[in-house]
Amino acid sequence: MKSTYTTGIYLVLVLSGGGLLLFREEFKGETQLVITIFAVFALMFGLYKMNASLTSNRPKAYKHQEHFNREEYSKKEALKEKKDNHKES
């Protein structure tokens, strides 16, 4: 089952990662390093997944579809030329 809230989950990762990076100075010692690594990972992963979902390779519907279907257009032209040549004979 595919989740319908993927963009929201990635947004939460980005915001929580950024928030942790802003307030990491409140922690001391090794905890600060662990928090920083987790925050950078969450931020980068969230940004990557959101960007990948926005720029995915989805087929686009064009208003004038025949302009973008050159193969079909070429086949129709070839058939038309064949008929014209056959009529002339």
C-alpha positions in Angstrom: 0.0 0.0 0.0 1.5 3.3 -1.1 1.3 6.2 1.4 -0.5 9.3 0.2 1.3 11.6 2.6 4.8 11.2 1.2 5.3 14.9 0.5 4.2 15.7 4.1 6.6 13.2 5.5 9.5 14.6 3.5 8.5 18.1 4.5 8.6 17.1 8.2 12.1 15.6 7.7 13.3 18.8 6.1 11.8 21.1 8.8 12.9 18.9 11.7 16.4 18.6 10.2 16.7 22.3 9.8 15.3 23.0 13.3 17.8 20.6 14.9 20.6 22.3 13.0 19.5 25.7 14.3 19.3 24.6 17.9 22.2 22.1 18.0 24.3 24.5 20.1 22.0 23.7 23.1 23.5 20.2 23.3 27.0 19.6 24.6 29.6 17.0 24.0 29.1 13.9 21.8 25.3 14.5 21.7 25.9 17.6 19.6 27.7 15.5 17.0 25.0 12.9 16.8 22.3 15.5 16.6 24.2 17.3 13.8 24.7 14.1 11.8 21.0 13.1 12.2 19.8 16.6 11.3 22.0 16.8 8.1 20.9 13.4 7.0 17.2 14.1 7.6 17.5 17.5 5.8 19.3 16.2 2.8 17.2 13.1 2.4 14.0 15.1 2.7 15.2 17.6 0.1 16.4 14.9 -2.2 13.1 13.0 -2.1 11.0 16.1 -2.5 13.0 17.2 -5.5 12.9 13.8 -7.1 9.2 13.6 -6.8 8.7 17.1 -8.2 11.0 16.5 -11.2 10.0 12.9 -12.0 9.6 11.8 -15.6 5.9 11.9 -15.8 4.3 11.9 -19.3 3.0 15.3 -20.2 -0.3 15.8 -22.0 0.1 18.5 -24.7 -2.7 20.6 -26.2 -1.7 19.7 -29.7 -0.6 16.1 -29.3 0.0 15.4 -33.0 3.0 17.8 -33.1 4.7 15.6 -30.5 3.9 12.2 -32.2 6.2 12.5 -35.2 6.4 8.8 -35.8 2.6 8.5 -36.3 2.6 11.6 -38.4 5.4 10.2 -40.6 3.5 6.9 -41.1 0.4 8.8 -42.2 2.4 10.9 -44.7 4.0 7.8 -46.1 0.6 6.1 -46.6 -0.8 9.2 -48.2 2.1 9.4 -50.6 1.7 5.7 -51.4 -2.0 6.2 -52.2 -1.2 9.3 -54.4 1.5 7.4 -56.3 -0.9 4.4 -56.8 -3.7 6.7 -58.1 -1.3 8.3 -60.7 -0.4 4.9 -62.1 
